[in-house]
Amino acid sequence: MDSILVRGNGPLKGQIPIAGAKNACLTLMPATLLTEEPLTLTNAPRLSDIRTMTQLLGSLGAEVVALQGGQVLAMSSHDLTSQHADYDIVRKMRASILVLGPLLARFGQAEVSLPGGCAIGARPVDLHLKALEAMGAELDLRDGYVRAKTSGLRGAVFEFPIVSVGATENALMAATLAKGTTVLKNAAREPEIVDLAQCLRRMGAQIEGEGTSTITIQGVDRLGGATHPVVTDRIELGTYMLAPAICGGEVELLGGRIDLLAAFCEKLDAAGVSVTETERGLTVARKNGRIRAVDVVTEPFPGFPTDLQAQMMALLCTAEGTSVLEEKIFENRFMHAPELTRMGARIEVQGGHATVHGVEKLRGAPVMATDLRASVSLILAALAAEGETVVSRVYHLDRGYERVEEKLSACGALIERIAG
């Protein structure tokens, strides 16, 4: 099993290109199931999760061809052979549930295993199912599978009791082929939702309101093909913005946009980190002196992203003062805290709150990644630590970040992968 070796080496200087969004691409890929015509995605990230979704779509009979080194995905579902998404594939990745809505909408039936993914808390799919039931789906949960059928989805008004990105995406895709008008209330507002709606509109869908809490979809008889660029990965962007913040220097993030991370940028400013827009993206540098403590509460977009909480904690470990991080999205997302403590951090976790007492310096240590975002938070901490840090179980990292060692090394970091 591979690991990552990091030697603390002072300030960073250079440029880092930001890839297309993993979470957006994993949502856009199942959209191919809605049409017989080709769907091509450009600016696709090259990640293990993308390969897993490729495998899943292939098991259904879809064709997915990676071009230009994997940055272009040419897909076609003109001759699907199955509506059964098997456990052996679905268990690897939670986003696999997103084939349910498209299969049901186009074929009137689907059998999808309940999904897996990172162990960051119970992320049930009940909202996905309730939204589809509101549109006329008949559901049967047996033996770890969702068996769904319908004589034809119908437009409906459905209000999510809590904001759910995945459920909004599943319902949105299904509604494009439903008869009549569907109104999704208390819908997720994330940039990935906007990106999906834009792609579906290119395919011929009639959608209004994406980016707001109410999305209206007028169903159409069929969708066509399209070519669509995947939106910039705001989580990768935020992660690499924290690299010069935690160990000094100045880095330009190519393709970065402040509007994708406004709440995050506000916290960086309060902590003493400057973020400046450039013609090609964003430049990030620490202001004078030590990072200042700030409090963080994770919230649905446009609030502070839960997927940047672990990385922000790594920064605040060396801040001046005490910070409190409140996790309101997932109930089990502080598993990185004990590993940061091994590096000399002072962190107290109680329920959904973590109190971080800043220390002047972290120390290198052997640590273990517990999930995707935790893995990169340990790498960030290691950049600012004295001595060597070895991060094990980095298969989590490869699910969401491409070429981490290459991107950070180009800015002067001493980081390398050790084959297991």
GIURRA-V930141 format. One record per helix or strand of 2 or more residues. SS is the DSSP state (helix for helix, strand for strand). FROM is the first residue (numbers start at 1). LEN is the number of residues. Records with the same first field share a line. If there is no record, write none. Layout:
SS->FROM-LEN + FROM-LEN
This chain:
strand->3-5 + 12-6 + 39-4 + 63-5 + 72-5 + 84-2 + 109-5 + 138-5 + 145-5 + 157-3 + 181-5 + 206-3 + 214-5 + 226-4 + 249-6 + 273-5 + 281-6 + 296-3 + 322-5 + 346-5 + 353-5 + 366-3 + 388-5 + 414-5
helix->22-13 + 48-12 + 68-3 + 87-4 + 94-14 + 126-9 + 165-11 + 191-12 + 234-14 + 258-3 + 262-10 + 306-11 + 337-6 + 372-12 + 397-3 + 404-6
